[in-house]
């Protein structure tokens, strides 16, 4: 089997570096702003120059595996002079400070400075060139911090407004479960397959599949085997609207597979597009495959979105975050 390697565990290290000051917990307002939005506080000249281009390349490039072009994050530019109270409580802040007197160019990661749950990233540099170098060298850390903040907000809300009837069903089936927010409903359950969905009678639908199959050998987590199993379970369990139609994985773009470690759980994460055989429906999906606790089975969490008339970035981020909320049944609830 391929060796798993570490991914966004770096976020935990970054967050552990945060200091809010003092031993008491500050009483802060709730954050403002839309999901997937980042306010960038920067001088207009820097925003329109090389530094601004570097930040846009990092945070506003095309979000991968979406059928239409959507930016990874929606950036809102504010000059330092306009950074007033109304903007200080935004959910994600990137503050750029070009300080010619500084002797220590750096990137600082903080949380809950003016609001909660807030992500605040500061880039401090003596000039624009040094700031560009910081964005290039610490770019993945910056992405990870924002990504983790967005994900944690969704997971917190999923737990706070949980559809409590679903987690016991999935725990009995798989030994653990994600946290499903209110509105998700059980559509189908067999000995090796569960289908849970939200908004099935609307034009925006979010679906999560859970299925399992026996461990057979070293190739269980190979991209070829994961894709073969996915198509097998989709064909057998997710029919289309018409006769001889069923869900499958689109081969227009080859799905990507990464081997990740996240909060103690190793899994193979696949991203790609789904389609309906003999029909015109389709959209993005993300899946996570990992060993059962006894090591005898492979468990797969598979999330997909159907929203033909709408942008899909935020809907996919919600589904993906639900997958990331998975906890074993004996791990205890973590708020």
C-alpha positions as CSV (number, residue, x, y, z in Angstrom):
1,X,0.0,0.0,0.0
2,X,1.2,3.5,-0.7
3,X,2.5,5.4,2.2
4,X,0.3,8.1,3.6
5,X,1.8,11.6,4.0
6,X,0.9,14.6,6.0
7,X,-1.3,17.4,4.7
8,X,-3.2,20.1,6.6
9,X,-1.9,18.9,9.9
10,X,0.3,22.0,9.4
11,X,-2.8,24.1,10.2
12,X,-2.9,22.7,13.7
13,X,0.7,23.8,14.2
14,X,-0.1,27.3,12.9
15,X,-3.1,27.6,15.1
16,X,-1.1,26.5,18.1
17,X,1.2,29.4,17.5
18,X,-1.7,31.9,18.0
19,X,-1.7,33.9,21.2
20,X,-4.8,36.0,22.1
21,X,-3.1,37.5,25.1
22,X,-4.0,37.1,28.7
23,X,-5.5,34.1,30.4
24,X,-9.1,35.2,30.2
25,X,-11.3,34.6,27.3
26,X,-12.3,37.7,25.4
27,X,-16.0,38.5,24.7
28,X,-16.1,39.1,21.0
29,X,-18.8,39.7,18.4
30,X,-19.6,37.1,15.7
31,X,-17.7,37.5,12.5
32,X,-19.2,39.1,9.5
33,X,-18.8,38.5,5.8
34,X,-19.7,35.8,3.3
35,X,-18.3,32.3,3.2
36,X,-15.1,32.1,1.1
37,X,-14.5,35.8,1.3
38,X,-11.1,37.4,2.4
39,X,-10.5,41.1,3.0
40,X,-7.0,42.2,2.0
41,X,-5.9,45.4,3.7
42,X,-3.1,46.8,1.5
43,X,-2.0,50.1,-0.1
44,X,-3.5,50.6,-3.5
45,X,-0.2,50.9,-5.2
46,X,1.0,47.6,-3.8
47,X,-2.4,45.9,-4.7
48,X,-2.0,47.1,-8.3
49,X,1.6,46.0,-8.5
50,X,3.6,42.7,-8.2
51,X,2.6,42.1,-4.6
52,X,-1.1,42.3,-5.5
53,X,-0.6,40.0,-8.5
54,X,1.1,37.5,-6.2
55,X,-1.7,37.5,-3.7
56,X,-4.3,37.1,-6.4
57,X,-2.4,34.2,-7.9
58,X,-2.3,32.6,-4.5
59,X,-5.8,33.1,-3.2
60,X,-8.0,34.0,-6.3
61,X,-6.8,31.4,-8.8
62,X,-9.3,29.0,-10.2
63,X,-10.8,26.6,-7.6
64,X,-9.9,23.1,-8.8
65,X,-12.5,20.6,-10.0
66,X,-15.4,22.9,-10.5
67,X,-17.2,22.9,-13.9
68,X,-17.2,26.7,-14.2
69,X,-14.4,29.1,-13.3
70,X,-14.7,30.3,-9.7
71,X,-11.9,31.8,-7.6
72,X,-10.5,29.8,-4.7
73,X,-11.5,32.8,-2.5
74,X,-13.3,36.0,-3.2
75,X,-10.9,38.9,-2.4
76,X,-12.0,42.3,-1.3
77,X,-9.4,45.0,-1.3
78,X,-9.4,47.7,1.4
79,X,-6.8,50.4,1.9
80,X,-5.4,50.8,5.5
81,X,-7.1,54.2,5.8
82,X,-10.5,52.6,5.2
83,X,-9.9,49.6,7.5
84,X,-12.6,50.7,10.0
85,X,-14.6,48.8,12.7
86,X,-17.0,47.5,10.1
87,X,-14.3,45.6,8.3
88,X,-12.3,44.6,11.4
89,X,-14.9,42.0,12.4
90,X,-14.7,40.2,9.0
91,X,-14.2,36.4,9.1
92,X,-10.9,36.3,7.1
93,X,-8.4,39.2,7.2
94,X,-5.1,39.5,5.4
95,X,-3.2,42.6,6.6
96,X,-0.2,43.8,4.6
97,X,2.1,46.2,6.4
98,X,5.0,47.6,4.4
99,X,7.2,49.1,7.2
100,X,10.5,50.4,6.0
101,X,11.8,50.5,9.6
102,X,11.2,46.9,10.4
103,X,14.2,44.6,10.7
104,X,12.1,41.4,10.7
105,X,10.0,40.5,7.7
106,X,7.5,37.9,8.7
107,X,4.1,36.3,8.4
108,X,1.9,36.2,11.6
109,X,-1.1,34.0,12.1
110,X,-3.7,35.0,14.7
111,X,-7.3,34.1,15.5
112,X,-10.2,35.9,17.1
113,X,-8.6,39.4,17.2
114,X,-11.6,41.5,16.7
115,X,-14.4,38.9,16.3
116,X,-14.9,35.1,16.6
117,X,-14.3,32.8,14.9
118,X,-11.9,34.9,13.0
119,X,-8.7,34.3,10.9
120,X,-6.2,37.1,10.8
121,X,-3.0,36.9,8.8
122,X,-0.4,39.7,8.8
123,X,2.4,40.1,6.3
124,X,5.0,42.5,7.7
125,X,7.9,43.4,5.4
126,X,10.4,46.3,4.9
127,X,9.4,46.7,1.2
128,X,7.3,45.3,-1.5
129,X,9.9,42.9,-2.8
130,X,10.4,41.3,0.6
131,X,6.6,41.0,0.9
132,X,6.5,39.2,-2.5
133,X,9.2,36.8,-1.2
134,X,7.1,36.1,1.9
135,X,4.0,35.3,-0.1
136,X,6.0,32.9,-2.3
137,X,7.7,31.1,0.5
138,X,4.8,31.0,3.0
139,X,1.9,30.9,0.5
140,X,0.9,27.3,1.3
141,X,0.8,28.2,5.0
142,X,-1.5,31.2,4.2
143,X,-3.8,29.1,2.1
144,X,-3.9,26.4,4.8
145,X,-4.8,28.8,7.6
146,X,-7.7,30.3,5.7
147,X,-8.9,26.9,4.5
148,X,-8.8,25.5,8.0
149,X,-10.7,28.5,9.4
150,X,-13.5,28.2,6.7
151,X,-13.7,24.4,7.4
152,X,-13.8,24.7,11.2
153,X,-16.7,27.2,11.0
154,X,-18.8,24.7,8.9
155,X,-17.9,21.8,11.2
156,X,-18.8,23.9,14.3
157,X,-22.2,24.7,12.8
158,X,-22.7,21.1,11.8
159,X,-22.3,20.0,15.4
160,X,-24.3,22.9,16.8
161,X,-27.2,22.3,14.5
162,X,-26.8,18.6,14.0
163,X,-29.4,16.3,12.5
164,X,-29.0,13.9,15.5
165,X,-30.8,10.9,14.0
166,X,-28.1,10.4,11.3
167,X,-24.8,10.0,13.2
168,X,-25.9,6.8,15.1
169,X,-27.0,5.2,11.8
170,X,-23.6,5.8,10.2
171,X,-21.7,4.9,13.4
172,X,-23.3,1.6,13.5
173,X,-22.5,1.0,9.8
174,X,-18.9,2.3,9.8
175,X,-17.7,2.7,13.4
176,X,-17.8,6.4,13.1
177,X,-19.5,9.2,11.3
178,X,-19.4,12.8,10.1
179,X,-21.6,15.4,11.7
180,X,-24.6,16.2,9.5
181,X,-26.3,19.6,9.9
182,X,-30.0,20.0,10.2
183,X,-31.9,19.3,6.9
184,X,-29.9,16.2,5.8
185,X,-32.0,13.1,5.4
186,X,-31.4,9.4,5.0
187,X,-32.4,8.3,1.5
188,X,-31.1,4.8,1.3
189,X,-29.4,2.1,3.4
190,X,-28.1,-1.4,2.6
191,X,-25.6,-3.7,4.2
192,X,-22.7,-1.9,2.5
193,X,-24.1,1.5,1.3
194,X,-25.7,4.6,2.9
195,X,-27.0,7.7,1.0
196,X,-27.7,10.9,2.9
197,X,-28.8,14.1,1.2
198,X,-29.9,17.7,1.6
199,X,-32.3,19.6,-0.7
200,X,-33.3,16.7,-2.9
201,X,-36.4,18.7,-4.2
202,X,-34.5,21.9,-5.0
203,X,-32.1,23.0,-7.7
204,X,-29.2,22.9,-5.2
205,X,-28.6,19.4,-3.8
206,X,-25.8,18.2,-1.5
207,X,-25.3,14.5,-1.2
208,X,-23.0,12.3,1.0
209,X,-22.5,8.6,0.3
210,X,-20.9,6.1,2.7
211,X,-19.9,2.7,1.5
212,X,-17.5,-0.1,2.5
213,X,-15.8,-3.1,0.9
214,X,-13.3,-5.7,2.2
215,X,-9.6,-5.2,2.2
216,X,-7.9,-7.4,-0.3
217,X,-4.3,-6.4,-0.7
218,X,-1.6,-3.7,-1.5
219,X,-3.6,-2.0,-4.3
220,X,-6.7,-1.2,-2.2
221,X,-5.9,2.5,-2.2
222,X,-4.6,2.8,-5.7
223,X,-6.4,5.4,-7.9
224,X,-7.5,2.6,-10.2
225,X,-9.1,0.5,-7.5
226,X,-10.7,3.4,-5.8
227,X,-12.2,4.6,-9.1
228,X,-13.4,1.1,-10.0
229,X,-15.1,0.6,-6.6
230,X,-16.6,4.1,-6.8
231,X,-18.2,3.4,-10.2
232,X,-19.4,-0.1,-9.0
233,X,-21.2,1.4,-6.0
234,X,-22.6,4.3,-7.9
235,X,-24.0,2.1,-10.7
236,X,-25.6,-0.3,-8.2
237,X,-27.0,2.3,-5.8
238,X,-27.5,5.8,-7.5
239,X,-29.9,5.5,-10.4
240,X,-30.7,8.4,-12.8
241,X,-34.1,9.8,-13.5
242,X,-34.7,7.5,-16.5
243,X,-34.3,3.8,-17.4
244,X,-30.8,2.7,-18.0
245,X,-29.3,5.8,-16.4
246,X,-27.0,5.8,-13.3
247,X,-24.3,7.9,-11.7
248,X,-20.7,7.3,-12.7
249,X,-17.4,9.1,-12.6
250,X,-16.7,11.4,-15.6
251,X,-13.6,10.5,-17.6
252,X,-13.4,14.0,-19.2
253,X,-10.8,14.9,-16.6
254,X,-8.9,12.2,-14.7
255,X,-9.7,12.4,-11.0
256,X,-6.9,13.4,-8.7
257,X,-5.9,11.3,-5.7
258,X,-3.9,12.6,-2.7
259,X,-2.8,10.6,0.4
260,X,-3.4,12.8,3.4
261,X,-3.2,12.8,7.2
262,X,-5.7,15.0,9.0
263,X,-6.1,15.1,12.8
264,X,-5.0,11.6,13.3
265,X,-6.8,10.0,10.3
266,X,-5.1,8.8,7.2
267,X,-7.1,8.7,4.0
268,X,-6.9,8.8,0.2
269,X,-8.8,11.8,-1.1
270,X,-10.1,11.8,-4.6
271,X,-11.5,14.8,-6.5
272,X,-13.2,14.8,-9.8
273,X,-16.5,15.1,-11.7
274,X,-19.5,12.8,-11.7
275,X,-22.0,12.4,-14.5
276,X,-25.1,10.3,-15.2
277,X,-24.7,7.6,-17.8
278,X,-27.1,8.2,-20.7
279,X,-28.2,11.6,-19.4
280,X,-26.8,15.2,-19.1
281,X,-26.6,15.6,-15.3
282,X,-23.2,16.2,-13.6
283,X,-21.1,18.1,-11.1
284,X,-18.1,17.9,-8.8
285,X,-17.3,15.3,-6.1
286,X,-14.8,14.7,-3.4
287,X,-14.2,11.4,-1.5
288,X,-12.1,10.0,1.3
289,X,-11.2,6.4,1.6
290,X,-9.6,4.9,4.8
291,X,-9.3,1.7,6.8
292,X,-12.0,0.7,9.3
293,X,-10.9,0.5,12.9
294,X,-10.3,-3.2,12.7
295,X,-8.4,-2.9,9.4
296,X,-10.7,-5.4,7.7
297,X,-12.6,-3.0,5.5
298,X,-12.1,0.2,3.4
299,X,-14.7,2.9,4.3
300,X,-15.4,5.6,1.7
301,X,-17.1,8.9,2.4
302,X,-18.2,10.5,-0.9
303,X,-19.7,14.0,-1.2
304,X,-21.1,15.5,-4.4
305,X,-23.1,18.6,-5.4
306,X,-25.8,19.1,-8.0
307,X,-26.5,22.8,-8.7
308,X,-26.8,23.3,-12.4
309,X,-27.7,27.0,-12.3
310,X,-25.5,28.1,-9.4
311,X,-21.8,28.6,-8.5
312,X,-20.7,25.5,-6.6
313,X,-17.6,26.5,-4.7
314,X,-19.3,27.2,-1.4
315,X,-21.6,24.2,-1.7
316,X,-18.7,21.9,-2.3
317,X,-16.7,23.4,0.6
318,X,-19.7,22.6,2.9
319,X,-19.9,19.0,1.7
320,X,-16.1,18.6,2.0
321,X,-16.1,20.0,5.5
322,X,-18.7,17.5,6.6
323,X,-16.5,14.7,5.4
324,X,-13.6,16.3,7.4
325,X,-15.8,16.3,10.5
326,X,-15.7,12.5,10.7
327,X,-14.9,11.1,14.1
328,X,-14.8,7.5,15.3
329,X,-17.6,6.6,17.6
330,X,-15.2,6.0,20.6
331,X,-13.2,9.2,20.1
332,X,-15.7,11.4,22.1
333,X,-17.4,14.5,20.8
334,X,-15.2,17.4,20.3
335,X,-16.7,20.8,20.2
